[in-house]
Amino acid sequence: MVLYTLLLIAAAAMSALLTYWVRTTAVAYGIKATPVYGRHLHTKPLPRLGGIAICVTFMTAALVFIPISKVLHLAVSARGYLGILVPVLLIFLMGAYDDVQPLKPKSKIAVQALAAILLYLGGFGIHYFTPLFHSHIGVAIDLPLTIFWVLLITNAFNLIDGLDGLAAGSAMISAVAILIVCLLGHNDLLTYLVVVLLGAIFGFLPFNFYPASIFMGDSGSLFIGFLLSALAMGAGQEVNTKAGVAIPILAFGLPILDVSLAVLRRLIRNRPIFRGDTDHIHHKLLRRGLSHRQAVFVLYAVTSSFVLASLAIVLDDKFLLPVLFALVAAVIIGVQQLHYAEFSAIFRPGGRRRQIITEEAHLRRAAEALPNCADFRSVCQVLQETLQPLGFEGLRLKNLGRDGFPIALFHTLHYNWEGKWFLEWSERKTDDTPWEYSFQLLTNSHPTLGYASFLHMGNRADFRLNAELLAEEFRTALTDAVARAVTRVEAVHQTENNAELNLVRAACRAAD
């Protein structure tokens, strides 16, 4: 334990120094990632090569294990040692390349699958069925399960890396469960590697916690996810079969839950599985009013709950069924509180169920995104992204008033002779008698905002969105967003008028 404590401290110190160096070097050379509007929560470019510090720390400490094992007379096989370090290094190199030159999802999956096969050949895969069946049949089952598990956990940690400190902190908490299982199983190599990983993440976390000054990038999130998936499989072999299956799943409960919800959402919406969105669990918590730090701490608590559940099974596998029942109930309640439209309407009867689910999902996302809009540019972007997939072709806002405002202040909106500001994202002409749904915009501060009209170019049978779906929540959110945008236009216009007036006065004083 003294060795592990010293190792933890040394790894944390080395990781912190390397993270500081990577951050300073990246800033000096301008190697920073620009945030993508609508996907990233940060607003300024930051380095995203923190995974270098984590990986270099881990690999350095892993090499030090060779002389340590000789001094302490530890029996470690070369197959097991190289069986985990070689594929882990492959994943890091792929992630680092992806941070610089983005790879296609299929290419990343292919490399991850190859690394999973190398893990299996190195003895770190799932080997539950091989002893039960003929060797070839067992391998035909265990190898695909190994690949699936590695892909699941590796990409799950990549998906939850959306808030400062979330992926790194959750990985630390999950690693604690694996560490305890390794200690109970007296597996020296696994225990050593888990301690090193904990130290590497711990040294990086202060730089990544909100407000972050550096991100781990794919080189870090994929590396950590892959390594944890491998260590979990190795640790699972140290306990009985039931616990060996349940403990890794529960230890990674949060990332598994998040990736499962993401896949289900995208399948229900008929969207590509690998296309990112802003409906992950951490996004939902932010929309419910939690601050960045509060959302991270809530998810830390969720991860800790899963880890405690896994440790309860380690103590006695009689807790397996009660723990699973309690967690399933908690997950159902938690998902309901997040208000996923795709799941809230899942049991609606009739053939329109899937259609209604899709429409409500788009409108709910619009209602959740509009409160963050402060100008017409962002309002129009949200409406186009959410309503265009439903077959709508444009938006018209009537009676906002021109009043001499420069058209540039209503960016993305166009003004026509009827006194309407309009946005049309279709190449077709929306003047050809489109189906139209209108409602009045009413607020206390702007009692004459006017009307909003949504245009649909299909047949009447295709005009699926109705008054029930354009619920009060969506109309209120749009009204408030338009009011804020108008207020901003008025403020900018007033500022410009004041500036012009000051210039005139200065010119007059100069003439005098």
Order of alpha helices (4+ residues) and beta strands (2+ residues): alpha-alpha-alpha-alpha-alpha-alpha-alpha-alpha-alpha-alpha-alpha-alpha-alpha-alpha-alpha-alpha-beta-beta-beta-beta-beta-alpha
